[in-house]
Amino acid sequence: MYYIGYDLGSSSIKVSIVCSKTGKNIHTLSEPKNEMQIISTQNDWAEQDPNNWWKHICNGTRRILKESKLDSSEIISIGISYQMHGLVIIDKKGNSLRNSIIWCDSRAVEIGDTAFNDIGSLKCSENLLNSPGNFTVSKLKWVKENEPDIYRKIYKFMLPGDYIAFKMTNIVNSTRNGLSEGILWDYKENKVAKWLLNYYKIDTSLTPNIVENFTNQGETTSRSAKETGLPVGIPITYRAGDQPNNALSLNVLKNGEVAATGGTSGVVYAVTNKLKSKESTRINHFAHVNYSNNNQLIGKLLCINGAGIMYKWLKKNTSASSYEEMNNSADKIPIGSNGLVVIPFGNGSERMFNNKNIGTHFFNLNLNIHSESHLYRASLEAIAFSFVYGIEIMKDDGTQIKIIKAGNDNLFKSDIFSNTVSTLINHDIEIYNTTGSVGAARASGLIDGDFDKFGDFLSQNNHVKTYKPNKNNKEYIKAYKNWKNELKTLLNK
């Protein structure tokens, strides 16, 4: 028997089938083959049509069943991972009323900031663990203010993963961790923050019902079965946002465990059992996938916009033909890049700098010494330093860190990057071959709560290597100190 998992991103939807007995990945694919379109009719706006998500879910499901040569009757459960913070709104007939306002849309920033100031930092930090910010509930307020005719037709609002579950089951519901992504969970009261909806003058009845994360959340209907090729009656037993799901995919489920990703932007996601934070504006806090009344585990998420995009820019604008070539070239340069310092934050404002946009800078560039290889090494070190800087913020906020786990892709394929982070934070970094859709598929089998079995799936199938801190850390510390000095100068301008 098999589990099927979906990972709804903003560029594509990944689909995986794994063996229910061994956890082995049978097949994974992406749909569509080209990236999905992001609609941006104004600066800082980003939307996608939820109907297109469903079309790609259906196409991807039919493709994977055909390519894996499995009988669909052998699929016994469904897991869903999805892009966080997006807003989907439907009418009573289940039709989406407008494009989804997705995670990278920033039209509601001012709405969230005003709410934070009106409500007060104390209540926001103690009850929400976050500023209302540019999240789902603030986006819904934007619709109310700017599209009143559409707002009046709303039956329910949802997160993107809730919409996919609805299309499969014809049942509207969400989870605690889903609503926490929208900044609608009151941790102090342990219930929906209806007082925030009341502040925004949003009808509280628009909120979906809540279901537990690892349970039967609804079953495929005859209509969805016909469209996807799945049998009728297959239960959805798991859903979560992409970063909490990435953590689960890496078996990051306990206090002190950290999941990291290093793509175009970077993410450090630490699991903690502390419901207090003095960094509600620089770090996001969400109910983790295994959050419960008796086990209130929080995911502290720190996002670094200026991460892999720096390395991507270098590849595009230098003579390198591949990242592997860049990594090999950088490996010939000593730690510290002979004094060359790169500040890699050229991808917009950085939340960990209180939304300052400091840009990308090159310091101490010596035209007689430095080459493309120095630029590669200095950039890898700079991105690693930004991760370490963010981790220091998290530690100062009371986050315990015991181990870091990451997928074997993007920046973590670089020994320079991984060794630099591991050495400076003085913790192991375990690297695994896994993806969000594989993790979602495996998680759909956790209805029995056997997280130990899930960990066995990961270690037996996917462990690649472990980076250990370099005991000779003097040059790493020196290079990081030089980088922080240049960063401090820019932040103080």
Sequence and secondary structure as in RCSB ss.txt:
>XXXX:A:sequence
MYYIGYDLGSSSIKVSIVCSKTGKNIHTLSEPKNEMQIISTQNDWAEQDPNNWWKHICNGTRRILKESKLDSSEI
ISIGISYQMHGLVIIDKKGNSLRNSIIWCDSRAVEIGDTAFNDIGSLKCSENLLNSPGNFTVSKLKWVKENEPDI
YRKIYKFMLPGDYIAFKMTNIVNSTRNGLSEGILWDYKENKVAKWLLNYYKIDTSLTPNIVENFTNQGETTSRSA
KETGLPVGIPITYRAGDQPNNALSLNVLKNGEVAATGGTSGVVYAVTNKLKSKESTRINHFAHVNYSNNNQLIGK
LLCINGAGIMYKWLKKNTSASSYEEMNNSADKIPIGSNGLVVIPFGNGSERMFNNKNIGTHFFNLNLNIHSESHL
YRASLEAIAFSFVYGIEIMKDDGTQIKIIKAGNDNLFKSDIFSNTVSTLINHDIEIYNTTGSVGAARASGLIDGD
FDKFGDFLSQNNHVKTYKPNKNNKEYIKAYKNWKNELKTLLNK
>XXXX:A:secstr
 EEEEEEE SS EEEEEEETTT  EEEEEEESSS    B SSTT  EE HHHHHHHHHHHHHHHHHHHT  GGGE
EEEEEEE TT BEEE TTS B S EE TT  TTHHHHHHHHHHH HHHIIIIISS  TTSHHHHHHHHHHH HHH
HTT SEEE HHHHHHHHHHS  EE HHHHHHTT EETTTTEE HHHHHHTT  GGGS EE  SSS   B  HHHH
HHH   TT BEEEEEEHHHHHHHHTT  STTEEEEEESSSEEEEEEES    S TTTSEEEE TT BTTB  EEE
EEEESSSHHHHHHHHHHSS S HHHHHHHHTTS TTGGG EEEEE SS BGGGTTB  EEEEES  TTT  HHHH
HHHHHHHHHHHHHHHHHHHHHTT   SEEEEESSGGGG HHHHHHHHHHHT  EEEE   HHHHHHHHTTGGG  
HHHHHHHHHHHHEEEEE   S  HHHHHHHHHHHHHHHHHHT 
